[in-house]
Amino acid sequence: MKNDSYLTTKQLAKRLGISTRTLERWRSKGKGIRCTIWGNKALYSIDDVEAFEDSQAFPKQGHVSAKRRH
């Protein structure tokens, strides 16, 4: 289902536990999560964020991941 909600760079950095500078660096290199530039703000679609989290094993907000035993 398509979600029309977006996160700012600051919101996404907090969600992923990384710095805003990391997201800016990823954008400049064409890596990471696809974003839309609106004026001078980068906006990240919730759908793209969730797809990235699934592909990168980032825990979704509000979920606790189980630790693996080796």
SULPEQUI-V50923 format. One record per backbone hydrogen bond with DSSP energy under -0.5 kcal/mol. NH is the residue of the N-H (numbers start at 1). CO is the residue of the C=O. If there is no record, write none. Layout:
# SULPEQUI-V50923
{{NH,CO} {NH,CO}}
This chain:
# SULPEQUI-V50923
{{7,44} {9,42} {12,8} {13,9} {14,10} {15,11} {16,12} {17,13} {18,13} {23,19} {24,20} {25,21} {26,22} {27,23} {28,24} {29,25} {30,26} {30,27} {31,26} {36,43} {38,36} {38,41} {39,37} {40,38} {41,38} {43,36} {43,41} {44,7} {45,43} {46,5} {47,3} {49,45} {50,46} {51,47} {52,48} {53,49} {54,50} {55,51} {56,52} {57,53} {58,53} {63,60} {65,63}}
